[in-house]
Amino acid sequence: MIGKVYLIGAGPGDPELLTLKAARLLGRANVVLHDALVSNEVLALISRHSEIVDVGKRAGHKLLTQVEINALLVSYARKREIVVRLKGGDPSIFGRAGEEIESLREAGVEYEIVPGVTAALGAAAAAGISLTDRRVASQILITTFSRGTDGSVMDWGCVTSTTTLVLYMPGAEYTEVSQRLLEGGLPADLPCVIVSNVASSQQKVRWSTVGRLAGEEKLSAPALLIVGRVASREVEELRSTFWDGEGKTLPPQHLLVS
Ligand code: SAH
């Protein structure tokens, strides 16, 4: 083995949100294997001597399978010194980094993870809200609405009235998301915000509620949904519902029953 594989987070799109380490490695890479989510502006920072491989997967049109990508990383590490696996956001969040790491370990390839700004954080910044605003939230749940091939749904049993729920991959339309949140016991007037194309010129922020979500027009992908009392421009008005004003939070009430 001569090479090292760097699993690098490209952030949500704006190259200024890359870490200095990520930018430096892109400039020195011998080969870069990247996802569809990585922006052209970030790709432009890759060394012009580097080979660039698009392993991006768009719904239904898989260019390469995950197993093929794993094998490709190992084979590049046998012949190149700096191998970069570039993923949108952070590699460890819904990025299938786990499978790639396992293959690298099994093949005895050295690797390093370089974190990136995950879409949840980019979206909160775009909406100008704090995900853990202490007046109304005590925890964040990063989850997804996409279903596994077996049709299984995510377990949101731990959601309380002070949880900020961040839903990646909210699906083709919002009716089903809205329905599931309501069925789970979340109040129809609970605020939510849809943020699409974070950190790009097409960025859109749409304020809504769990109940109104079903009727919202679909924003273009990629998009994510932040649900919870923090997802409002008027957090101040909402705090009286479960904040006693003396610095004490009221006991979390379980909203979802699994
Ligand atoms: N590893 C990535 C997530 C990959 S899963 C990260 O850490 O951000 C893909 C999902 O991420 C998309 O369906 C969308 O929900 C979200 N996402 C990624 N980039 C985004 C962006 N620029 N704007 C809005 N959502 C984004």
Residues whose N, C-alpha, C, O or C-beta is under 5 A from the ligand:
A	BS01	SAH	P12 G13 G88 G89 D90 P91 I93 F94 G95 V117 T118 A119 L167 Y168 M169 P170 V195 S196 N197 V198 P222 A223 L224
